Amino acid sequence: MTDPVSRRTFIQTTAAATAVIALHGGVRIAGSDVIRVGVVGCGGRGTGAARDCLRASEGVEVVALGDLAPDRLARCRGELAKFAQADPAFAAKLKVTDERCFSGFDAVDKVIASGVDFVILAAPPFFRPAHLAKALAAGKHVFAEKPVAVDSAGIRSVLASYQVAKTKGLGVGVGTQRRHQTEYLQALERIQGGAIGTVMSGQVYWNQGGLWNLDRQPEWTDAEWQIRNWLYFTWLSGDHIVEQHVHNIDVANWFIGAHPVKAVGTGGRQSRTDPKYGHIYDHFAVDFEYPSGARVLSMCRQIEGTNGRIGEHFIGSKGSVELRNEGTAEIRGANAWTWARPEKRINPYVQEHTDLIASIRAGKPLNELLTIAESNLTAIMGREAAYTGQEVTWEQALNAELDLTPPLVGFGPLEVPPVPMPGKTKLSRTFNG
């Protein structure tokens, strides 16, 4: 493997991104130009994002892949090859060669330097702030999976990257596909038109069973085991309220038109107590208060054998709206409306790439980093309210000395941080609490 990356390197990378604003312009792509795409992070989501990007538009080619682990890189390449075998049009757009496949901690640098115009960032979320800074410093358009940070320091880095992208005219899409999903867009249009009046309160949910877990292999070091099981470590995923439930929290901010000002919450580790599940919680419940006084209850759970509920519900002065993950949307009240689901539904995972690529070709690139940074910080604020057992304000969450970066990021020894304990865990803390 290549040299590990220290905390100082991450900080220097972010600072460098801000410094180069005036030195490099963005990639200019005419409507007929081929967009060459590189993928960083070749797990299930990175592989899926590459597939969705190729399906989103003509004139797009995936030409480079990068991942920390060679086996994950090979698996991604094999999965994409299967899609290509089944679809000649897809095959024509897949142009990855052995020379443009990279592994190790410097894979991101090699993908960026491989002649790409557009980078998909899908490594574990801990790496996202530094990867964003590097890609934008090099003048690349970006699609970044959510979340984009796991702590306050990461959010501040992402906000700096937002300004870099804005100044350089670079497109940045993020994995909040509900913002490109027909029923959400149609419901929002009606709400903004006054269909339910002023939004007074709401509930957002991501309650489900368990997720995947990889058994530790004898050859894996502590750090490699944690990175391969990144879902279960806050420094890598942000915990599931940040990594997964951010989708629903983003809808709350979007529909209310603001981010909350404070949060109180609770949570715990009731079912997933085995050390193989790292140190994250398996359930959260958070009350968010918005500037208007509106309150939103946020609830998320990952416990095997439980019933699922994924969706959003908002109550206004004249009615209510409910949206469910299975593809339903309904307004109740004087302005009742039910979304007429078409026989063939537009895939929002593809549509978010279609919209980003179209905006780049039109010379008006989307930049979704600010909205995801605000929703991401909202989720971090809720997590920290539960972890600490304290009310946490927006300003406290944004400005906290909360940096979960390990002392050394490499494939070596790495202890698991303690399980957060309300009343003892502090908002301002480092990797080891």
LOTORZA-974847 format. One record per residue (C-alpha): residue number from 1; z, x, y. Coordinates in steps of 0.02 Angstrom, whole numbers, plus 50000, padded with zeros to 5 digits. Example, Ala and Ser with C-alpha at 12.3 -4.5 7.8 and 13.67 -1.06 7.14 Angstrom:
BEGIN
    i      w      u      v
    1  50390  50615  49775
    2  50357  50684  49947
! end
This chain:
BEGIN
    i      w      u      v
    1  50000  50000  50000
    2  49979  50051  50181
    3  50121  50099  50296
    4  50249  49961  50330
    5  50260  49882  50502
    6  50419  49903  50603
    7  50498  49783  50727
    8  50447  49901  50867
    9  50265  49895  50812
   10  50267  49705  50821
   11  50340  49708  50996
   12  50216  49840  51054
   13  50071  49741  50983
   14  50120  49586  51081
   15  50141  49686  51241
   16  49972  49768  51214
   17  49888  49598  51197
   18  49951  49547  51369
   19  49897  49713  51445
   20  49716  49700  51390
   21  49680  49533  51474
   22  49576  49613  51610
   23  49490  49738  51495
   24  49396  49633  51368
   25  49298  49472  51378
   26  49287  49344  51240
   27  49149  49331  51111
   28  49004  49235  51188
   29  48913  49129  51061
   30  48754  49033  51100
   31  48715  48871  51010
   32  48595  48957  50888
   33  48701  49111  50852
   34  48780  49134  50682
   35  48970  49136  50689
   36  49038  49268  50571
   37  49210  49222  50505
   38  49347  49331  50431
   39  49499  49262  50339
   40  49672  49341  50347
   41  49791  49268  50218
   42  49704  49217  50057
   43  49828  49098  49978
   44  49795  48914  49950
   45  49789  48868  50134
   46  49683  49017  50184
   47  49559  48979  50045
   48  49557  48796  50096
   49  49532  48838  50280
   50  49385  48951  50236
   51  49306  48811  50135
   52  49337  48684  50274
   53  49264  48800  50406
   54  49104  48824  50306
   55  49087  48636  50284
   56  49118  48603  50468
   57  48958  48665  50546
   58  48791  48748  50519
   59  48770  48928  50575
   60  48940  48984  50508
   61  48965  49121  50378
   62  49123  49188  50297
   63  49096  49375  50284
   64  49268  49458  50265
   65  49433  49427  50176
   66  49603  49509  50194
   67  49773  49487  50113
   68  49929  49589  50079
   69  49904  49575  49890
   70  49744  49624  49799
   71  49769  49490  49665
   72  49779  49350  49795
   73  49623  49419  49878
   74  49530  49417  49712
   75  49589  49240  49674
   76  49527  49177  49842
   77  49359  49260  49817
   78  49346  49182  49646
   79  49388  49007  49710
   80  49260  49020  49849
   81  49131  49079  49721
   82  49165  48921  49618
   83  49130  48812  49769
   84  48970  48911  49798
   85  48911  48884  49620
   86  48929  48696  49641
   87  48848  48687  49813
   88  48694  48790  49861
   89  48719  48754  50046
   90  48896  48822  50034
   91  48834  48974  49938
   92  48712  49018  50077
   93  48857  49032  50199
   94  48970  49139  50088
   95  48927  49321  50122
   96  49083  49417  50074
   97  49049  49590  50001
   98  49162  49715  49915
   99  49156  49823  50072
  100  49228  49681  50176
  101  49376  49639  50064
  102  49539  49719  50121
  103  49718  49721  50058
  104  49881  49789  50126
  105  49980  49768  50287
  106  49831  49832  50388
  107  49710  49705  50313
  108  49715  49606  50475
  109  49656  49758  50574
  110  49514  49790  50452
  111  49455  49609  50452
  112  49456  49605  50642
  113  49357  49768  50647
  114  49229  49711  50516
  115  49107  49634  50638
  116  49175  49456  50640
  117  49170  49336  50787
  118  49302  49215  50726
  119  49462  49244  50627
  120  49558  49121  50519
  121  49743  49168  50517
  122  49834  49099  50365
  123  49960  49231  50313
  124  50143  49177  50303
  125  50199  49113  50475
  126  50309  49263  50515
  127  50152  49368  50536
  128  50063  49242  50648
  129  50120  49301  50822
  130  50067  49481  50791
  131  49904  49429  50706
  132  49863  49312  50851
  133  49896  49449  50977
  134  49784  49572  50883
  135  49639  49451  50859
  136  49640  49394  51041
  137  49658  49572  51105
  138  49498  49611  51009
  139  49410  49463  51090
  140  49397  49354  50934
  141  49400  49165  50926
  142  49540  49106  50811
  143  49589  48966  50696
  144  49775  48988  50662
  145  49868  48888  50532
  146  50031  48807  50584
  147  50167  48853  50617
  148  50129  48996  50734
  149  50305  49068  50742
  150  50474  49061  50654
  151  50592  49108  50797
  152  50612  49113  50986
  153  50542  49289  51001
  154  50386  49234  50907
  155  50362  49082  51020
  156  50370  49191  51174
  157  50237  49304  51098
  158  50126  49153  51061
  159  50145  49090  51240
  160  50084  49261  51299
  161  49937  49247  51179
  162  49897  49074  51249
  163  49875  49153  51420
  164  49767  49292  51347
  165  49652  49166  51263
  166  49645  49059  51420
  167  49602  49206  51532
  168  49471  49277  51414
  169  49390  49109  51373
  170  49428  49119  51187
  171  49438  48968  51072
  172  49599  48943  50975
  173  49620  48799  50854
  174  49779  48769  50755
  175  49816  48676  50596
  176  49876  48513  50675
  177  49738  48410  50598
  178  49815  48243  50647
  179  49753  48278  50824
  180  49576  48270  50751
  181  49608  48121  50636
  182  49521  47956  50677
  183  49666  47835  50652
  184  49783  47941  50757
  185  49656  47958  50897
  186  49621  47771  50898
  187  49806  47726  50895
  188  49843  47849  51036
  189  49702  47777  51142
  190  49780  47604  51127
  191  49955  47667  51163
  192  49894  47759  51318
  193  49813  47595  51369
  194  49982  47509  51363
  195  49971  47422  51194
  196  50156  47449  51154
  197  50218  47480  51331
  198  50334  47626  51365
  199  50385  47722  51209
  200  50574  47703  51195
  201  50612  47778  51024
  202  50536  47835  50862
  203  50559  47904  50688
  204  50457  48042  50606
  205  50468  48086  50423
  206  50413  48213  50294
  207  50516  48170  50140
  208  50449  48229  49972
  209  50492  48311  49807
  210  50495  48497  49768
  211  50360  48627  49796
  212  50295  48778  49701
  213  50402  48929  49661
  214  50347  49094  49583
  215  50455  49178  49453
  216  50500  49354  49503
  217  50404  49488  49411
  218  50484  49654  49360
  219  50361  49756  49465
  220  50398  49660  49625
  221  50515  49737  49753
  222  50636  49627  49851
  223  50516  49612  49996
  224  50364  49574  49889
  225  50459  49438  49797
  226  50511  49360  49963
  227  50337  49370  50037
  228  50257  49293  49882
  229  50388  49153  49887
  230  50380  49142  50076
  231  50420  48955  50084
  232  50603  48989  50042
  233  50647  49118  50175
  234  50672  49071  50356
  235  50608  49237  50421
  236  50442  49203  50335
  237  50419  49013  50346
  238  50541  48952  50477
  239  50614  48833  50345
  240  50523  48673  50296
  241  50565  48581  50458
  242  50459  48713  50547
  243  50330  48751  50413
  244  50291  48573  50357
  245  50379  48440  50462
  246  50305  48516  50621
  247  50155  48402  50587
  248  50258  48246  50619
  249  50357  48323  50761
  250  50192  48369  50843
  251  50139  48186  50834
  252  50300  48135  50923
  253  50269  48257  51065
  254  50086  48204  51073
  255  50118  48016  51078
  256  50264  48029  51199
  257  50171  48155  51307
  258  50313  48279  51324
  259  50427  48395  51226
  260  50612  48352  51201
  261  50747  48425  51310
  262  50884  48441  51178
  263  50927  48410  50997
  264  51075  48380  50883
  265  51056  48385  50696
  266  51121  48410  50523
  267  51054  48475  50359
  268  51100  48569  50205
  269  51061  48646  50037
  270  51114  48516  49910
  271  50985  48525  49770
  272  50894  48692  49786
  273  51047  48803  49764
  274  50972  48926  49638
  275  50942  49099  49717
  276  50757  49081  49672
  277  50747  48959  49818
  278  50799  49092  49943
  279  50917  49032  50078
  280  50832  48884  50165
  281  50893  48704  50174
  282  50820  48563  50070
  283  50852  48423  50197
  284  50867  48398  50385
  285  50901  48252  50503
  286  50883  48286  50690
  287  50897  48178  50845
  288  50779  48235  50984
  289  50803  48174  51163
  290  50650  48172  51278
  291  50645  48183  51469
  292  50616  47995  51484
  293  50772  47960  51383
  294  50671  47914  51228
  295  50753  47967  51065
  296  50662  48017  50906
  297  50744  48034  50737
  298  50665  48174  50636
  299  50696  48176  50448
  300  50628  48293  50315
  301  50674  48327  50135
  302  50609  48430  49989
  303  50710  48376  49837
  304  50637  48352  49664
  305  50647  48174  49597
  306  50660  48089  49767
  307  50545  47959  49843
  308  50420  48015  49973
  309  50390  47953  50149
  310  50273  48044  50266
  311  50225  47970  50433
  312  50276  47916  50607
  313  50343  47758  50689
  314  50365  47728  50875
  315  50445  47580  50964
  316  50389  47532  51139
  317  50442  47403  51267
  318  50301  47286  51209
  319  50277  47328  51025
  320  50275  47465  50896
  321  50154  47577  50802
  322  50165  47647  50626
  323  50058  47783  50548
  324  50069  47839  50367
  325  50005  47994  50280
  326  49905  47892  50155
  327  49788  47842  50297
  328  49854  47683  50378
  329  49888  47641  50560
  330  49953  47479  50632
  331  50013  47414  50800
  332  50133  47266  50797
  333  50171  47152  50944
  334  50067  47059  51073
  335  49925  47186  51057
  336  49922  47191  50867
  337  49793  47305  50787
  338  49759  47376  50614
  339  49648  47525  50587
  340  49497  47478  50483
  341  49487  47622  50361
  342  49304  47664  50328
  343  49236  47678  50152
  344  49201  47862  50182
  345  49340  47940  50284
  346  49312  48092  50396
  347  49409  48240  50326
  348  49525  48296  50468
  349  49543  48470  50392
  350  49356  48492  50415
  351  49349  48400  50581
  352  49471  48518  50666
  353  49351  48661  50629
  354  49201  48557  50682
  355  49282  48521  50850
  356  49333  48702  50879
  357  49162  48772  50834
  358  49072  48642  50941
  359  49183  48685  51090
  360  49145  48871  51071
  361  48958  48841  51061
  362  48968  48728  51215
  363  49053  48867  51314
  364  49210  48760  51335
  365  49323  48829  51198
  366  49474  48730  51144
  367  49642  48817  51164
  368  49775  48725  51065
  369  49906  48863  51070
  370  50015  48782  51204
  371  50033  48616  51114
  372  50073  48698  50947
  373  50194  48820  51030
  374  50288  48673  51107
  375  50292  48575  50944
  376  50338  48733  50847
  377  50482  48767  50967
  378  50537  48585  50952
  379  50551  48610  50763
  380  50645  48775  50788
  381  50763  48687  50910
  382  50797  48554  50778
  383  50823  48683  50642
  384  50944  48780  50749
  385  51041  48622  50795
  386  51067  48595  50607
  387  51098  48779  50566
  388  51227  48803  50705
  389  51305  48630  50711
  390  51284  48633  50901
  391  51179  48538  51027
  392  51032  48650  51071
  393  50932  48629  51231
  394  50749  48673  51258
  395  50794  48816  51374
  396  50919  48886  51250
  397  50792  48879  51108
  398  50655  48960  51213
  399  50761  49099  51287
  400  50877  49137  51140
  401  50888  49313  51072
  402  50831  49242  50906
  403  50723  49370  50815
  404  50716  49357  50625
  405  50607  49510  50599
  406  50676  49621  50459
  407  50721  49799  50507
  408  50566  49857  50412
  409  50421  49751  50352
  410  50359  49833  50194
  411  50364  49816  50005
  412  50537  49889  49979
  413  50721  49839  49964
  414  50767  49686  50068
  415  50924  49584  50053
  416  50919  49395  50068
  417  51004  49336  50228
  418  51153  49219  50207
  419  51129  49031  50197
  420  51153  48963  50374
  421  51325  48885  50398
  422  51359  48759  50540
  423  51503  48817  50648
  424  51472  48998  50600
  425  51286  49031  50621
  426  51241  49079  50800
  427  51082  49035  50894
  428  51057  49212  50956
  429  51046  49320  50800
  430  50939  49443  50705
  431  50876  49450  50525
  432  51047  49469  50443
  433  51129  49334  50549
! end
